[in-house]
Amino acid sequence: MLPARTEMNTVGPRSELLETRLLSNGLELRFFDSSNRYFGDYHRVCIELRCEIEVRADLLEQCRKEDPEVNLRVGQTLLFSKRFERMGVAGQELEQRRREIIDSFLEGAGKYLESPRFILNFALKQAAE
């Protein structure tokens, strides 16, 4: 039996869930904020996107059609994550910068993440690592 894929959890105890987006392909994107003030009224805006993908029987079957030797198992959880940081953000701009980071990412990568093949391609890539 294969061990579950482990990732370093960068969402710390002071992280706050900012937003959840459900995509048409069933993926749930969760955006966490762990921003902090580092000098005076200047902040480091830090947002982490986390999306867990459970390997179900249908996904495993699709993966095996592409790669019969695929190294995945039903019930395994794969983690897609991205981290976004901006330094030197003034206090009155925090909410605006958070919104810009999320909106910019979704505008640029949203269609890709929502594509029918994203989950399959991501699972195959994770299995190869």
C-alpha positions as CSV (number, residue, x, y, z in Angstrom):
1,M,0.0,0.0,0.0
2,L,1.3,3.4,-0.9
3,P,1.6,6.1,1.8
4,A,-0.6,9.1,1.5
5,R,1.1,12.1,-0.2
6,T,2.3,14.5,2.4
7,E,2.9,18.2,1.8
8,M,4.4,20.8,4.1
9,N,1.4,22.5,5.7
10,T,2.1,26.2,5.3
11,V,-1.3,27.2,6.5
12,G,-0.5,28.0,10.1
13,P,-2.6,28.4,13.2
14,R,-3.0,32.1,12.5
15,S,-4.4,31.5,9.0
16,E,-7.9,32.6,8.2
17,L,-10.1,31.2,5.5
18,L,-10.8,34.1,3.2
19,E,-12.8,32.5,0.4
20,T,-14.0,29.3,-1.1
21,R,-14.7,28.8,-4.8
22,L,-16.4,25.7,-6.2
23,L,-15.5,25.1,-9.8
24,S,-17.7,23.4,-12.4
25,N,-15.5,20.3,-12.4
26,G,-16.0,19.8,-8.7
27,L,-12.8,21.3,-7.4
28,E,-13.1,23.4,-4.2
29,L,-10.5,26.2,-4.1
30,R,-9.8,27.5,-0.6
31,F,-7.9,30.7,-0.1
32,F,-6.3,31.3,3.3
33,D,-4.8,34.5,4.6
34,S,-1.7,34.5,6.9
35,S,-0.7,38.1,6.3
36,N,1.2,40.0,9.0
37,R,2.4,43.5,9.9
38,Y,6.2,43.7,9.8
39,F,7.0,47.4,10.2
40,G,4.8,50.3,11.2
41,D,1.8,50.2,9.0
42,Y,3.4,48.0,6.4
43,H,2.3,44.4,5.9
44,R,3.2,41.3,4.1
45,V,0.1,40.0,2.4
46,C,0.3,36.2,2.2
47,I,-2.4,34.1,0.6
48,E,-2.3,30.4,0.1
49,L,-4.6,28.5,-2.3
50,R,-5.2,24.9,-1.3
51,C,-7.3,22.4,-3.2
52,E,-7.5,18.8,-2.1
53,I,-8.2,16.2,-4.8
54,E,-9.4,12.8,-3.7
55,V,-8.4,9.9,-5.9
56,R,-11.7,8.1,-6.6
57,A,-12.2,4.9,-8.5
58,D,-13.2,6.8,-11.7
59,L,-10.1,9.0,-11.6
60,L,-7.8,6.1,-10.9
61,E,-9.3,4.3,-13.9
62,Q,-8.7,7.3,-16.2
63,C,-5.1,7.6,-14.9
64,R,-4.5,3.9,-15.6
65,K,-5.8,4.3,-19.2
66,E,-3.1,7.0,-19.7
67,D,-0.4,5.2,-17.6
68,P,-1.0,1.5,-16.6
69,E,1.8,1.7,-14.0
70,V,0.4,4.8,-12.3
71,N,1.4,5.0,-8.6
72,L,-1.9,6.1,-7.0
73,R,-4.6,4.5,-4.9
74,V,-8.3,5.1,-4.2
75,G,-8.8,7.3,-1.1
76,Q,-5.4,9.0,-1.5
77,T,-5.6,12.8,-1.3
78,L,-3.5,15.0,-3.6
79,L,-2.8,18.6,-2.7
80,F,-2.7,21.4,-5.2
81,S,-1.4,24.6,-3.6
82,K,-0.1,28.0,-4.5
83,R,1.3,30.8,-2.4
84,F,1.1,34.5,-3.2
85,E,3.0,37.2,-1.3
86,R,3.1,41.0,-1.6
87,M,5.4,43.0,0.6
88,G,5.1,46.6,1.7
89,V,1.3,46.9,1.6
90,A,-0.1,49.8,3.6
91,G,-2.8,49.0,6.2
92,Q,-5.6,50.8,4.3
93,E,-4.8,48.7,1.1
94,L,-4.9,45.2,2.7
95,E,-8.4,44.2,1.6
96,Q,-7.9,45.6,-1.9
97,R,-4.6,43.7,-2.3
98,R,-6.1,40.5,-1.1
99,R,-9.0,40.8,-3.5
100,E,-6.6,41.7,-6.4
101,I,-4.4,38.6,-5.7
102,I,-7.4,36.2,-5.7
103,D,-9.1,37.8,-8.7
104,S,-5.9,38.0,-10.7
105,F,-5.2,34.3,-10.1
106,L,-8.7,33.2,-10.9
107,E,-8.7,35.4,-14.1
108,G,-5.5,33.9,-15.3
109,A,-5.7,30.3,-14.2
110,G,-9.4,29.7,-13.5
111,K,-10.2,28.3,-16.9
112,Y,-7.2,26.0,-16.8
113,L,-8.2,24.7,-13.3
114,E,-11.8,24.2,-14.5
115,S,-10.9,22.4,-17.6
116,P,-12.1,18.8,-17.8
117,R,-8.5,17.4,-18.0
118,F,-7.0,19.4,-15.2
119,I,-7.7,16.8,-12.4
120,L,-6.5,13.9,-14.6
121,N,-3.3,15.8,-15.6
122,F,-2.6,16.9,-12.1
123,A,-3.1,13.4,-10.7
124,L,-0.7,11.9,-13.4
125,K,1.9,14.5,-12.6
126,Q,1.7,13.9,-8.9
127,A,2.0,10.1,-9.5
128,A,5.1,10.6,-11.5
129,E,6.9,12.6,-8.8
